[in-house]
């Protein structure tokens, strides 16, 4: 009787899970079967999963920037002189000696009033105000941005602190919105670009795939890679890895996307089989 009861219990749980699949539809892109199920999802469902992932990524990036870079701006602003500015394409500074306003392992902010003296780079990213240009130094080199003559930037401590206090949250909000929209546009573009190659790959794998279904599978497979990228950003933001390690981890998220894509294709119906395209129809018939 024990074996019979165990089979009944197993059958009941299986029936409940089939009901859940029918009622909810595609609900997770974290397994091959879950990614494959998105081939019959509606566009609204795909968009909803993308939007949630994009918002999560944007919120994480905003938190990391606020945790790593913003304290340097605040501390550096507090050390600005009473009167200084960038005007007429030139840095106007009351001293000629270079000064490091603030630094941590992520960001270093220095002032170099003359081109004759320089301070070494101590952080992954260095922002340097030079006599006629803003220079951003990183491990891969530097980017020089000449000051515009029609832009006047006050660098006095009181005015700069007030402006930063007024605009810091605007900058964070803009970063979050821009990140969300950029990710959505990027995922849609990649899914469209990959559709034809993935259709060919599905044929080579002996799987039945359709145009829109393939686009949805690709869209779902990109999400685990995005979450892996989020994990690498978090690891960098809390100091668990330095910039070289972050670069390696962030690059690996591209590999994760393709692994999940192939995994998802492997769970699509075989070409020539009678297995229905909609797995939830199969669950209803079971």
Beta strands, then each sheet from edge to edge (+ up, - down):
strand 1: 85-87
strand 2: 90-92
strand 3: 99-103
strand 4: 107-111
strand 5: 125-129
strand 6: 133-138
strand 7: 141-146
strand 8: 153-154
sheet 1: 2+ 1- 8+
sheet 2: 3+ 4- 5- 6+ 7-
end
